[in-house]
């Protein structure tokens, strides 16, 4: 399975702070925001990535992440000239996806929870589609999934004025290769976008859509507003300070997945020598 991280867009809801820099490059406590989405897919065992950015911001992403070799992964980049909906990611990434299955994650979403990596790893051989549901207080701001009495999905709507349930669909999706051809058939919505909900509706129509309700112990943090951006940073700071473990430390994930050696981990730690992030990486080898 290959991973696509969608990190384009203008970030206009966070202007003026995102007028000069991509939102996904801004810090969420001690790491750039994109580290969290990339780390989530790495936890699922994915090693090949396409990061979709704007043309203006792409050099900064390349400077931050390189080609992924130091982490035992492969990173390539593509440009989204105009933000025309999440489903556009599969059109932009068609050549990268090739004949493989694909996971799509939004570059401004954060997932955290015990056992999340092993849970996500079980979806990498998906036939059809695997999406998630998460109870929220403002479902009208998201794609919404409706269940029947035996927890079967019966409808999916994109940002409905009157949501049929409290379950939002987070920005993390697993698909088999048919998603590319399905995406080619999607037509712009009334909002003028190629909606990811249209893709999920087609898998639902085919009877191959699987939906997992994320457990209450799993955190899904959307960073689309000033308030949620601040809350996400506070969450990471509190968890890391309390537990002593970092969320989405890419070096740690690569090392624990045995993609890099102890020697390579020391090399990466030395790049951060003299700051708390580097000290954390060094301590991994002492435990």
N, C-alpha and C positions, 0 to 999 in steps of 0.2 A: 504493500500500500504506500502511496505517496501523499504528501501533505501540502496543501495550499494555504498560505496565510494571506488574507486580504487586508492590506495596510495602506490602501489608497484613500481617496476622499479628501475633502477640504478641512474637515474638523471644524466647520463653521459654528457649531453650537458651543465651541470653546474659544471662539475669538474673544479678545485679541491674543491670547497666549499661543494659539496655534496658527497665527497668520505668518509666522516666520519659521515654524518647525512642525513637522508631522506630529500628530497626537501620539502615534505609536512610538515615537522616540523620546517622549517626555518621561520623567521618572515617576514610577510608583514606588515610593520609599527608596529602596537602594538599588533598583534595577530599571532599565528602560521598559516601558509597557510591553513592547513586542516580545521581550524575553518570556513573559508569562504564557502567551499563546504558543510560542515556539516550544517552550518547555512542556506544555500539556501534550502536544503531539509527540514529543520525544519520549514522554512517559508511556505513551501507547506503543512505543517500539518503532516508530517511523523515523527513517534516516535520510530520506530524499525530500527536499522542500523546494517549493516555488513561492517566493515572496512577491506579491503584487503591490506596487507602490505608484506614486505619481512620478513623472519624469524629473520634476524639480527635486524631490526628496530622495530619489534613489541613490545618489552618491553617498549620502549620509548613512543610509542603511548598509551599503557595501562597506563603508569605513568601519561601522560598528560590528558587523557580522562576518565579513569576508566571504569565503566560499564554504565555510563550515568545516574545513579539513582539520583544524585544531581540535574540534569536538567530535571527530569521527563521523561526521555527517556530510551531506552534500547540499549546498544552497545555491539556487539560481534565482534570477530576478526577471520580472516582466513589468511592463508599464500599463497602467490603467489611465488612458488619456482623459476620459470623462467618467465620473461615478454614475453608472447607469443601472445599478442594482446588483445584489449579491450573486444572482445567477450568471452575471457576466463573467465571473471568475472562471467558470468552466469553459467559456469560449476563449478567453485569453490564455488559459492554461491547457488547451486541448493538446498541443504538441508535447508538453511536459507530462501530462497524464498518460498519453499513449494508450496502451491496452491494460493499464493497471487500475486497481481500485483507488479511491481517493478520499481523503478527509479534508474538509474545509473548516477553517476556524477564523473567526474575525479577530483582527489584530488588536482590538480594544476590549476583548473579553478576558476575564480571569476566572479560572476554575481551581478549586482547592478542596481536598477532602481525603480522609483516610481511605486507602485502597483504590483511589481514583485511577492510578496508572494501570493496575491489573484489570480493572473493570473495562477501561477503554481498549486495552490490548485484545480483549475478547471480541472486539468488533472489527478487527482489521481484515477478517475473511468474510465480510458481509456479502450477502446476496440480496440485492434490493437496496433499501435505505434504512439507516439507523439515525433517529433524531432523539432529542431529549425534551423533557418537560420539567418546568420548575415553577412552583407556586409563587406568585408575586402579588403585590397590592395594586399594581397599575398595569394590568394585562393589555389595556388598549394601546400601550406604547410598543407592543411587540407582535410577532406572529403568535397566534393563539391556537392551541390544540384542544379539541373537545372530546371527552370520553363518554362511552355509554356506561351502564351499570356494572359491566364486567371488565372495565378498563380497556376496552377496545376503542381505537381512534375512529371517530365518525365524521369529524370535520376539521379543517385547518383554514384559518383566516388571517390575513395580514393587517395588523393594526385596526381591528374593528372598532367602531364607535360604541357598540354594545357587545362586549365579549361574552361568549357562551360558557366560558370557564375562567378560572383564575390561573390557568397553566400557560405560561409563556414558553416559547421555544428558544432556548439559548443559542448563541452563535457558534455551534459545534455540530458538524454533520458528517456522517460516514456514508459513502455510496459505492455501489459497484460501477463498472465502467459505462453502463448504459446512461449515466447521468449526463454525459457529454451530448449525446444525441437528443436527450430530453431537453436540455438547455437550449439547443438550437431551435426547438419548436416553441419556446416561451415567447410570448408577445408582451410588449410593455403594458403595465397596468395604468389605471387612471392617474397614478402618481408619475407616470412616465418612466418607470423602472422595470427591469427584469427581476421579478420577485422570486426569492428562494421558496416562498410558499407555493408558487405555481409548480415548481419541481416536486415538492413534497406531496402536493395534491395528486400529481400524476402517479407517483409511487403508491399512494393510498388507493387510487383508482385501480391500479394493477394488483393490489393485494399484497404488495411486497414492502410496505412501510412498517418498520418496527419502532416503537416508542418506549423509552425507559424514563420513568419518573425519577429524577435525581433525589437521593435520600436527604433527609433534613440536615444531616451532618455535612453535606457537601455545600460549599459556598460557590455561588455564581455571581460575579461582580461585573456589572456593565459600567463603563467609564464615559458615557456619552454626555454627561452634564458636569458642571462645576462641583455640584454636591456629591455625585456618585464618584467622581474622580478623587475627591478628597477622602471620601469614605473608604475607597479601595486602598489608598495609601495608608490610612490609619489601621485598616484591617491587617495588612501585611506587617506593619510595624509591631502591632500588638501580638500577633501570632509568633513572629520571629523572636521577639524579646521574651515572651513567656516560655516557648518551647525550646529555644536555642537552635532551631533548624530553619534553614532558609526555604522560602517558597520559590520554585522555578529557578534554582541556581543551575544554569545550563552545564557548567563544568561538573557539578556533582552528579547530575542525571547521566551525562555521558560516561562518567567513571563507574557509577553503579550499574549501568547497562553493559559494562565491559567493552565499551567502544574505544576507550583510551586507557593507557596503562598508568601505574603509579608515577612513573617518570614523567609522562606527559601531563599529569595533573599537577605535579610540582612546577613544571614549566609554566603552566597557565597561572598558577598561584603567584609565581614570581612577577607576573605582569601587574599584579595588584599589591605588591609588597609594600607594607607600611600603612595599609588601610584595613578596616574591619572585614571587608569582603575577602581580601587575600588571606587574612588570618583565619577566617572560617574555612577556606579551602585547605589550608595547611593542616588544620585540626582534623579534617576528615581522615587523614592518614594515620593519626594517632589514636583513633578510636577503634 
